[in-house]
Amino acid sequence: MKLTIHEWKQLFQHIAQRIEEQKDELSELDRAVGDGDHGVTMSIGWQAIVEKMAGYTQEDCGAMCKEIGMAFLNAVGSSVGPLYATAFIRGSVALQGKNELADEDIVQFWLAAVQGIQDRGKAKVGDKTMMDAWLPAMEKLKEARKEGLDLIASLDAAVAAGEEGMKSTADLISQLGRSSRLGERSSGHIDPGAKSACLILSAFTERLKTFQ
C-alpha cells in the first residue's frame, strides 16, 4: 500500500469525525472519574487538526504531522494536549520528507507516536490511563508485523488488543491524574482516555481499509 499526503490527511479527518460523533460518550465516561470534559477537549483538538490540514499545501507528511501536533497543543490546554502533541511530533520523524508513505512508514509512525506519549506522561499499563489501550495495541502491532501479517491485519490485531486493554481499565484504580484522587471509587469505570485512544486507532484503521 502506498499513501499520498492527501490520503494521509483523510485518515486524520476520519478520526476527527469519529471523535465528534462520540464526544458526548467520552465526556460521560469522564464525568465518572474526572471533570467531564474529555470529549469536548478531544473534539476541540481534532477540529484544530482538521483546520490545520486544510491550510497545509506542502507535500511533506512529516512536516505536516509536526504542524498538526502544535495545532492540537495550542487548542487544548489540558494535560492531553502535550501528550498528543508529543505523539504527532515524535511520529513525524518517521515520515520526514516523504510525500508518499509505505506500510512500514505507517507502522513506525504509530510506534514512535505512542512511545512519545509514554515518554511524556510516564504512565504504564495498570495506571488506568490511555496507555492501558495504547501500549497493548503497539505490542500487538509489532508482534503481528514480526509474524509477517500485512498492514491491515496488523492494525486490526492492534485495535483488538487496544480494546481489550481499554475494557480492563474498568477494574483498575486510577494511579495518575485527577481521577487518582478518587482512590477505589475510580474502579468500575472505563478510563475515557483509553476509550478515545481506541477510537483514534480504530477510526484510522477503518478509513485505511478504503484505500485497498
C-alpha positions in Angstrom: 0.0 0.0 0.0 1.2 3.5 -0.9 -0.5 6.5 0.6 -0.3 10.1 -0.7 -0.3 13.0 1.6 -3.9 13.7 0.5 -4.9 10.2 1.7 -2.9 10.7 4.9 -5.0 13.8 5.6 -8.2 11.8 5.0 -7.2 9.3 7.7 -7.0 12.1 10.3 -10.2 13.7 9.1 -11.9 10.4 9.7 -10.6 10.2 13.2 -11.9 13.8 13.9 -15.3 12.7 12.6 -15.4 9.7 14.9 -14.3 11.8 17.9 -17.0 14.3 17.1 -19.6 11.6 16.9 -18.7 10.1 20.3 -17.6 13.2 22.2 -20.7 13.1 24.4 -20.0 9.5 25.4 -16.3 10.4 26.1 -17.4 13.2 28.4 -20.0 11.0 30.1 -17.2 8.5 30.9 -15.1 11.4 32.2 -17.8 12.6 34.5 -17.4 9.4 36.5 -13.7 9.8 37.1 -12.7 13.3 36.1 -14.1 16.7 35.3 -16.4 15.6 32.5 -14.8 17.4 29.6 -12.7 14.8 27.8 -15.0 14.5 24.8 -15.1 18.3 24.4 -11.4 18.6 24.8 -10.7 15.9 22.2 -13.2 17.4 19.8 -11.5 20.8 20.1 -8.1 19.3 19.5 -9.1 17.2 16.5 -11.0 20.0 14.9 -7.9 22.1 15.2 -6.0 19.4 13.4 -8.6 19.4 10.6 -8.3 23.1 10.2 -4.5 23.0 10.1 -4.5 20.2 7.5 -7.0 22.2 5.3 -4.4 25.0 5.0 -1.4 22.8 4.6 -0.3 22.8 0.9 3.2 21.3 1.1 4.0 17.6 0.2 5.8 16.5 3.3 3.8 14.2 5.6 6.3 14.5 8.4 6.3 18.3 8.4 2.5 18.3 8.4 2.4 16.0 11.4 4.6 18.5 13.3 2.2 21.3 12.4 -0.9 19.4 13.5 0.8 18.4 16.7 1.3 22.1 17.5 -2.2 22.9 16.4 -3.5 20.3 18.9 -1.3 21.7 21.7 -2.4 25.3 21.0 -6.1 24.3 21.0 -6.1 22.0 24.1 -5.0 23.4 27.4 -5.5 20.2 29.5 -2.8 17.5 30.1 -3.9 15.6 27.0 -2.6 18.5 24.8 1.1 18.0 25.4 0.7 14.2 25.2 -0.9 14.1 21.8 1.3 16.9 20.5 4.3 14.9 21.5 2.8 11.9 19.7 2.5 13.7 16.4 5.9 15.4 16.7 7.6 12.1 17.5 5.7 10.2 14.8 6.6 12.9 12.3 10.3 11.8 12.4 9.4 8.5 10.7 7.7 10.5 7.9 10.1 13.4 7.4 10.5 14.5 3.8 8.0 11.9 2.5 5.1 12.7 0.2 4.2 9.1 -0.2 4.0 6.5 2.7 4.7 2.8 2.6 3.3 0.3 5.1 6.4 0.3 7.3 6.3 4.1 7.4 2.8 3.9 8.9 3.8 1.3 11.4 6.8 3.3 12.5 4.7 6.5 12.8 2.4 4.8 15.3 5.2 3.1 17.3 7.0 6.4 17.6 3.9 8.4 18.4 2.9 6.1 21.3 6.4 6.0 22.6 6.3 9.8 22.7 3.1 9.7 24.8 4.7 7.3 27.2 7.9 9.3 27.5 6.0 12.5 28.2 3.4 11.1 30.5 5.3 8.3 32.2 2.2 6.1 32.5 2.4 2.3 32.3 -0.1 -0.5 31.9 -2.2 -0.7 35.0 -2.3 3.0 35.9 -5.8 3.4 34.4 -4.8 5.8 31.6 -4.8 5.9 27.8 -1.7 3.8 27.9 -3.7 0.8 29.0 -5.0 0.8 25.4 -2.1 2.2 23.5 0.7 0.0 24.9 -1.0 -3.4 24.3 -2.0 -2.1 20.9 1.5 -1.3 19.9 2.9 -4.5 21.3 0.4 -6.4 19.2 1.3 -4.3 16.2 5.0 -5.1 16.5 4.2 -8.8 17.1 1.9 -9.0 14.1 4.5 -7.4 11.8 7.1 -9.9 13.0 4.8 -12.7 12.2 4.5 -11.4 8.6 1.0 -10.0 8.7 0.1 -7.3 6.3 -0.5 -3.7 7.5 -4.3 -4.0 7.7 -4.3 -7.3 9.6 -1.6 -6.0 11.9 -3.7 -2.9 12.7 -6.8 -5.0 13.2 -4.9 -7.0 15.7 -3.6 -3.8 17.4 -7.1 -2.4 17.6 -8.4 -5.6 19.2 -5.6 -5.6 21.8 -6.2 -1.9 22.5 -9.9 -2.5 23.1 -9.1 -5.4 25.5 -6.8 -3.0 27.3 -9.4 -0.3 27.4 -12.0 -2.7 28.9 -9.6 -3.7 31.5 -9.5 -0.2 32.9 -12.9 -0.7 34.4 -11.4 -2.9 37.0 -8.4 -0.7 37.8 -7.9 2.0 40.4 -6.5 5.2 38.9 -2.9 5.9 39.8 -2.3 9.2 37.9 -4.0 12.5 37.2 -7.2 14.0 38.6 -9.0 10.6 38.8 -6.3 9.2 41.2 -7.8 11.4 43.9 -10.9 9.2 43.9 -8.9 6.1 45.0 -11.0 3.0 45.0 -14.0 5.0 43.7 -12.3 5.2 40.3 -12.8 1.5 39.9 -15.8 0.3 38.0 -15.5 2.9 35.2 -13.7 2.7 31.8 -11.0 5.3 31.5 -12.1 8.0 29.0 -8.5 8.4 27.7 -8.3 4.7 26.9 -11.6 4.9 25.2 -10.5 7.8 23.0 -7.2 6.0 22.2 -9.2 3.1 20.9 -11.4 5.4 18.9 -8.4 7.0 17.2 -6.7 3.8 16.2 -9.9 2.0 15.1 -11.0 5.0 13.0 -7.6 5.2 11.4 -7.8 1.5 10.5 -11.4 1.8 9.3 -10.5 4.5 6.9 -7.3 2.9 5.8 -9.2 -0.1 4.6 -11.0 2.0 2.0 -7.7 2.7 0.2 -7.0 -1.0 -0.5 
